[in-house]
Amino acid sequence: MQSPNVPVPSRTVVKCCCGKICKGARGLKMHQRSCQVIHGLNDELSADLEEQITTDNTADTPENDNSINDIDMTNDESFPELKQGINLPKNDSGWQTANDYFKCALQLNDPIRMQDVNSKIKLLNDVIYNYFADNFGHNETYGP
């Protein structure tokens, strides 16, 4: 318990999106429970999301070739295997060497098509992991 002569530190002032000034994060949370602006935004976002979902389900036009639904997530690559932890460089020269290596090894000049996203992510992950594992070794205290 503080003595009455010791000044209580001033709380940070936080402003809600409706304009009300609250005392700290706790006061803001308490205000937002009853804030009509927040509730209106939540209702509007929910309605927009609902409308977007129904629009996506009914649209069967060929213009949607780049939609996220075209990605084949049924293959085994959707759940990558866990790898052992690796050590990372401890100085700037080690990071610069790694950066130079990645610039050469990962020259992605062509645009990435939606069908190739998973394979490109796997390639990127494997190149980076293998570089650090080969040059700096594995972390002995962590990993599967």
Disulfide bonds with the S-S distance in Angstrom:
none
